[in-house]
């Protein structure tokens, strides 16, 4: 590493354990694919990769597994189900590299799905625009759902490429979801639960393993959501996990107020009976600036170990 004053100053505060996954303002799908290949080369025995499906526009939906797939305990960590929250893909990949460099706890396999909505991330990052999007933009404008110039509208895009909010497309109180009744940059639930290839892939993958916990990274708020509806044993287990994560991250716990439905976490709790958290990172509205990354990383970097300790303590 160069030791000149500029390089020393520039690298100050950057995590030394991250050799492959680097801080950047736009952690794109292409960067994710590139880093996944480099990590697989660097950790050929500890890391495996699987394509679990394809997005509406044909991008790969990746699962990167750290640890033995025959392990006793499985944990799922998914990020960027909302396009504009793409900083969470960078956070997930950074957590993965750190976990690989420090060692996966014995008996565990951590499944990282670092970019659940790659088309949405591309719209927000690259401001890519096509005919389908033009129609949605026009409709959002007509219905007063678009604010400001087109560039801002695209940057703040949350949905997938068909204008469905993937985190409202899960079968958990689906009929109670309010909001737009046509494709939109955010909050449209879709015609039916799991109508989208991305949410269907995440559902199928979740059903394929006996997960003891799921984590969904969103932005922003520095908050942890841990319950859904009337599901006492699962919600109670989720609360103990949320408390353990809150203790290390300093994030605030938020109770379910009964107004939000159709999220991945909600479905994982209600239908799969898996203790599940939504962790909202950062203090600024998405898309978050690069400068937020280090703080988020430092708060979250021990997450896999916190979960492993929590599993060991509850004797799951
Ligand atoms: Zn979100």
Boltz pocket constraint, residues with backbone or C-beta under 6 A from the ligand:
constraints:
  - pocket:
      binder: B
      contacts: [[A, 82], [A, 85], [A, 167], [A, 217], [A, 218], [A, 219]]
      max_distance: 6.0
